[in-house]
């Protein structure tokens, strides 16, 4: 006896208006002198923005170069 096909195994066509997820949120933009917090390094301040995707951040004891997007970094 054959089992019926499951709905979860169906693939969605890229042109289909059904099943589209919510649009991605816009990427967060950082500017010099923005205060940020990092899960590992703590509170810091943006020193330099390079090419809109690399940040140099001063965390007090040391400076770090962080490439964007970074899930652990948030603007305050």
Order of alpha helices (4+ residues) and beta strands (2+ residues): beta-beta-beta-beta-beta
